Amino acid sequence: MKLTLRVWRQQNAEAPGAMATYEVDGISQDMSFLEMLDTLNEELILSGDEPVAFDHDCREGICGACSLVINGDAHGPERTTTCQLHMRSFDDGDTIDIEPWRASAFPVVKDLVVDRSSFDRIIQAGGYISAPTGTAPDAHATPVPKPDADSAFEHAECIGCGACVAACPNGSAMLFTSAKVNHLGVLPQGAPERETRVLDMVATMDDEGFGGCTLTGECATACPKGIPLPSITAMNKEWLRATRKVHR
């Protein structure tokens, strides 16, 4: 395939950015989107130009490092991560716009790379449990009801890629935060920090400059791991319950 790529180029967070146009040819439909960008960068390097900076790591859809807005959609036209998006989703002759995540809490580092350390600080605020030292307890020592285990596993699938923030018109991180709150909150191991966890993580999310949630649902639509929108309402209930308990 022959494609026209319009790629966001920006030297750093303070520098102005702009779309740059490149032509790539000989792209196989079996290539992943990141392999296509590798091909572009090889051509740029051979011609003496600076390659396009973009985030990637595992390239298996599990680490959450890849983060591109492709033709206006977080991760592109398929409900998957950018690294698992293949060029068969595009047609010969297409023009593809490639941009970084757009959110004030995700400042651009360079080109398509953004700083998502705000997510790390949200997790640091409460994404942990108290664990006693000593030998590991028996697997059956703490019974967990099947519905609670299923809910915990569902929310634990969040890979922290940030697609929910990029897709949200408000730049909200509520889906990410709710996934981290709920996957620990439903388990008995997470009970000791249940109230402080939701209060601290939501407060940190607000301090990081993420927008407010209006439940438009774009976050859940873009999430490559299928974290459901009711996760947000469940966290809101937890937050209200914790707030009332603190102010008694």
C-alpha positions, 0 to 999 in steps of 0.5 A, spaced: 500 500 500 501 507 498 499 511 504 500 519 506 501 520 513 500 527 516 504 526 523 504 531 529 511 533 530 513 537 536 520 538 539 518 539 546 512 541 551 514 548 550 515 548 542 509 549 537 507 543 534 505 542 527 502 536 522 508 534 517 506 530 511 510 524 509 509 518 503 510 511 505 510 506 500 510 498 500 506 497 506 504 490 507 497 489 510 500 484 515 504 490 518 502 492 525 501 500 525 507 501 529 511 497 524 509 502 519 511 507 523 518 503 523 518 503 516 517 511 516 522 512 521 527 508 517 526 512 511 527 518 515 533 516 518 536 514 511 534 521 508 538 525 514 531 527 517 529 526 524 525 520 526 518 520 529 518 519 536 512 515 539 511 510 545 512 503 545 514 497 549 511 490 549 507 490 542 503 485 545 497 489 547 498 488 554 503 494 557 499 500 555 505 504 552 503 505 545 498 511 545 496 514 538 490 518 536 489 515 529 484 519 524 481 522 530 480 515 534 484 513 540 488 507 538 485 508 531 478 505 528 479 498 531 477 497 539 484 495 540 491 498 542 495 501 537 500 496 537 495 490 535 492 495 530 494 492 523 494 496 516 489 491 513 484 496 517 486 501 512 486 502 504 491 503 499 491 511 498 489 513 504 491 519 508 492 517 515 492 523 521 497 521 527 497 525 533 498 524 540 493 524 546 490 530 547 489 532 555 492 538 559 494 532 564 498 529 558 503 534 556 507 532 550 514 530 551 516 530 543 512 528 537 507 523 539 510 521 546 506 524 552 508 524 559 503 520 563 506 520 570 499 523 572 497 516 572 502 514 576 501 519 581 493 517 582 496 510 583 501 512 588 495 515 592 491 509 593 492 503 588 495 498 594 493 494 599 496 492 606 499 486 606 502 482 613 509 480 612 511 472 613 509 466 609 504 467 604 497 465 606 493 459 603 490 460 597 483 458 600 484 462 607 480 468 604 474 466 601 472 471 595 465 470 592 465 469 585 461 475 583 466 479 586 472 475 583 469 476 576 468 484 578 476 485 580 478 481 574 474 485 569 477 492 572 484 489 573 484 488 565 486 496 565 493 497 562 493 504 564 494 506 556 490 513 557 485 512 551 479 514 556 482 520 557 484 522 550 477 520 547 473 524 553 471 531 550 473 533 557 479 530 558 477 526 564 480 520 567 474 517 571 474 510 567 482 509 569 481 511 576 474 507 577 478 501 574 483 502 579 479 503 585 474 498 584 478 492 582 481 493 589 475 495 593 471 489 591 476 484 594 477 483 602 484 484 601 483 491 599 478 493 605 482 496 610 484 502 605 477 502 602 475 509 604 481 512 604 483 509 597 477 512 593 478 519 597 485 520 595 485 517 588 479 522 586 483 528 590 489 526 586 486 525 579 483 532 580 489 535 582 493 533 576 488 537 572 484 532 569 477 534 566 470 532 570 466 526 568 459 528 564 458 520 562 458 521 555 461 514 554 466 515 549 471 513 554 468 506 555 468 506 547 475 507 546 478 502 552 481 497 548 480 492 554 473 493 555 472 497 562 465 498 562 462 505 563 458 503 570 465 502 573 464 510 574 458 510 577 460 504 582 466 509 584 462 515 585 457 511 590 464 508 593 466 516 594 459 518 596 459 513 602 466 514 604 465 522 604 459 521 609 463 516 613 469 521 614 464 527 615 460 523 621 
